[in-house]
Amino acid sequence: MTAPLPQQTGKELAREYKLEINTGDAETPVWAAVPGLQSNTLTVDGTEVDATDMDSEGWDSKFIVGRAWAIACDGTKTFTKAADGSRTYNAAQALLEEKANAIGDEAQILVRRTNRVTGAGFMGWANVHLRTRGADKASLNPFNLELSGDGEMVLIPATEPETP
């Protein structure tokens, strides 16, 4: 009799996550991947208030009253080079740059961050902050992107794998 194999434990890779922005409108989203990313970090923070009362026997009590989310990325600018040498910058990166220079609602974009394997992730509206980083003559053109959430982060469930 053969002993059963132990269950294998896997690790989720950071590169499995992709960042996409809506280049269409809210009613008919057109999702475009943001290329050139070297990091893609999601943070979700809670705002805690002190809920300690006289019945706590000296123990502090905290209560989360709000949440905030953000995505921070580092990347390099990308373009397509035509035969004549002209450059067309990536549309998603160009739209982020446009939004980063806007004010009010025009500075917001619908974004989603999903796992390439499972499809799970989230989407929400975010304010765009784009900063170029200093570089020397032998470097690519780097940037820092911060998307600070405006409102709810809507979860996207994992998709069922297709069965043949």
N, C-alpha and C positions, 0 to 999 in steps of 0.2 A: 504494500500500500504506500502510495506517495503522499508525503505531507503537503498540505496546501501552501502555496507561495504566500509570503507576507505581503500585505498591501503596500504598494509603493507610495511614498510621500513625494509630492512635487513641489516646486517653488515657482511662484509667479514672477515672470521677468518684467522689469520696468519698461522695457521696449515694447511690450505687448500693448501698451496704452497709446492711443492716437488722439490727437486734438483736432477737432474740426470746427469750422465756423460757418454760419449761415450766410451765403452770398446772395440768397434770394430774399424773399420777404417772410413775415411771420406766418402767413397763411399757406405759402408754398415754399418750404425751406429747400434750399439747394446747398447741400453740405460739401465743403471743400476742405481737404486735409491741409494742415499747416506744415509745410515741409521744412527740413533743415534743423529740426529740434534736436538738441543734445541732452536736454533734461525736460521733465514734465512732472511737476509736483503739485498734488492736490492737498490743500489744508482745509480742515473744517474745525472752527473754534466755537466754543460756547461762552456766553456771557453769564457768569455766575453772580448770584447775590447771596448775601448772608441771610440764612433762614433760621439762625439759632434762636431758640426761645428758652424760657425759664424752666421748661420741663426736660431739657437736654442733658441735665446733670453735668454741665461743663463741656460737653462735646459740641464742637462746631457742626453746623448743618449748612449745606450749600444747595442751591436750587438753580438750575439752568433756565434762564428766561428768554434766551435768544441764541441764534446760531449765525455764523458768518462763514462764507467759503471763499476760497481764492485758488487760482492756478498760477504757478510761477514757472516760467520756461526760460531756458537759454538756447540760443540757436544762431544760425548764420543765414544771411540773406541769400536767396537763390534766384536764378533767372534762366531763361532759355536763350541760347545764342543762335541767331539765324546765320545762314550762309554768308550774308553780306556783313556780318559782324555786329549787327544791331542786337540789342538786348530787350527782352520782354520780361519784366520782373513778375514773379509768381503772384497771381491774382489774390490769393488768400493773404499773403504777406502785405501786399499793396493796400488791401482793404483795412487790415489792422493798423497800418501806418496812417491811413486816412482817419480812422476812428480815434486814434491816439491824439490827433490834432484837432478834434472836434470838441464841442461843449454841449452839455445837457444830454438829451435823448440821443443825439447824433453820435455821442461818444460810447454808446452801448452796442453790444452785439450778442446775438444768440449763439451760444457755444455748447458743444458736447464733447465729453471725454469718455471714450469707451475702450473696452478691452478688445483687441483684434481677434482673440480666440473665442471668447464667450459672448461678446456683444453687450455685456453688462456695463453699466456706467451711469452717467447722469447728464442732464442738460439744464441750462438756465441762462438768464440774461446777465451780462457782466460789463463793467466799465473797463475800458482798454487803457493800459499804461505801457508805453513802449520806450525803451531807452537804448541808445547805442552804447556800446562799450568801447573804451579805448583800444586801439590795436596798433601794432607796428607794421612796417613795410612788408614783412613776411607772413602776415596773418590774414585770415579770412575776415569778412565784415561781420562781426558778432553783434547780437542784440539780446536784451533782456525784455521779456514780455510778462506783464502781470495782468491777470484778469480778475478783478475783484467783483465777487458776486453781488447782484442787486436783486434781492428777493430769494425766493425758494429755489432750492436745488432739487430738480425732479429726477427721481431714480429711473433708470432704464433697466428692465429686467434682462437676464441672460436669455439668449435665443436658444431654442431647442435645436440640438444637432440634427442635421438632415439624415434620414434613414434611407438606404437604397431601396 
